[in-house]
Amino acid sequence: MAQTNVLVVEDESIVSKDIQHSLKKLGYNVVGAAATGEQAVKLAVETQPDIILMDIMLKGEMNGIEAATQIRSET
């Protein structure tokens, strides 16, 4: 069975690392991590993850909902 590819979008570094560690222990393949909506869109287009764990309240110009909407339209 193929591993599920996951993109983690979280602006709190410690929380992001904890999520990534937990996912890896559970057998998921973490394809990347982003701290901003803009980074999330770029990484999602590049890596084509199976699932994205998205924080809604992100630092920067784009929140998680806006990033998810843009990712949906570009992939």
C-alpha positions in Angstrom: 0.0 0.0 0.0 1.3 3.4 -1.0 2.0 6.0 1.7 -0.3 9.0 2.0 1.5 12.2 1.2 0.8 15.0 3.6 1.5 18.8 3.5 1.5 20.5 6.9 0.6 24.2 7.0 1.2 25.7 10.5 2.9 29.0 11.4 3.9 28.0 14.9 7.2 26.2 14.4 7.0 23.9 17.4 3.5 22.8 16.6 4.4 22.2 13.0 7.4 20.0 14.1 5.2 18.1 16.5 2.5 17.4 13.9 5.2 16.3 11.4 6.8 14.0 14.0 3.4 12.4 14.9 2.4 11.9 11.2 5.8 10.2 10.5 5.3 7.9 13.5 1.9 6.9 12.2 3.4 6.0 8.8 2.5 9.1 6.7 4.9 10.7 4.3 5.3 14.4 5.1 6.1 16.0 1.7 6.6 19.5 3.2 5.7 22.1 5.7 4.7 25.8 5.2 4.3 28.7 7.6 2.4 31.0 5.3 -0.5 30.7 2.9 1.7 31.7 0.0 4.3 29.0 0.8 1.4 26.5 1.1 0.1 27.2 -2.3 3.6 27.0 -3.9 4.4 23.7 -2.1 1.0 22.2 -2.8 1.4 22.8 -6.5 5.0 21.4 -6.5 4.3 18.3 -4.3 0.7 17.4 -5.1 0.0 16.0 -1.6 -2.9 13.6 -1.0 -4.0 15.7 2.0 -3.2 19.1 3.6 -3.4 19.8 7.3 -4.1 23.6 7.2 -4.1 26.1 10.0 -6.8 28.7 9.5 -5.1 31.6 11.2 -1.8 32.1 9.5 0.7 34.9 9.7 1.0 37.0 6.5 -1.3 38.3 3.9 -3.2 35.0 3.2 -5.1 33.0 5.8 -5.7 29.2 5.6 -9.1 29.5 4.0 -7.8 31.7 1.2 -4.8 29.4 0.7 -7.0 26.3 0.5 -9.3 28.1 -2.0 -6.3 29.0 -4.2 -4.8 25.5 -3.9 -8.2 24.0 -4.9 -8.3 26.2 -8.0 -4.7 25.5 -9.1 -4.5 21.7 -8.6 
